[in-house]
Amino acid sequence: MKKGAIFDMDGLLFDTETVYRKGWAIIADEFGVDRKPELADACSGTSGELTVRMVHKYHPTVDAEAYIHRVVQYVHDEAAKNLPVMEGAREILRYFHEHGVSIATASSSTVAQIEANLIKSDLRDYFDAVVGGDLVANGKPAPDIFLLAAERIDVPPVDCYVFEDGYNGLRGAAAAGCAPVMIPDTMLPTDEMRTICTGVYPSLSAALDAIRQGML
């Protein structure tokens, strides 16, 4: 078993990826542009300038930063009402904590949003470091956020699992030299993902079973 575990948040710890997808569509209505379902996939797991570029690509006439701000606000408001924890999340965090594995987040959301979600769900005490997209210059699929998370828990990247549901996050984890583990949510594993990932499991519970059996 590795000494570090780094977790994405949306669609991985919390069932919020579907809320983001709904948000991208609803905010398109607000801005008077056509809904672009593919925008959700393009922006999944990204932050900063890359997200701005994706919004410009699909909606060249809108104020991209204002659009993104409204989507984030929509998700924030929805999460405040209901924040379902994904299957196996509590169990795998508890297992790592009990076995001395250092734990961090590496989410494209802001540190403030991550902290709020972890506190609301009573998961905060499991984490040794909270790293968000607002702490790095280059968002996923760049490796920056994973390198920083590994540094914050003082574990070499090569000795860190990274649990992710999105393609951009898995690419970034692989580029950082970590061990990417895909837990698919709204995006199914592709040949590329199976190639770069250490493992692909249907849930965090299944990943935990593999760790207990010495298979991951």
Secondary structure, 3 states (H helix, E strand, C coil): CCCEEEECCECCCECCHHHHHHHHHHHHHHCCCCCCHHHHHHHCCCCHHHHHHHHHHHCCCCCHHHHHHHHHHHHHHHHHHCCCECCCHHHHHHHHHHCCCEEEEEECCCHHHHHHHHHHCCCHHHCCEEEEHHHCCCCCCCCHHHHHHHHHCCCCHHHEEEEECCHHHHHHHHHHCCEEEECCCCCCCCHHHHHHCCEECCCHHHHHHHHHCCCC
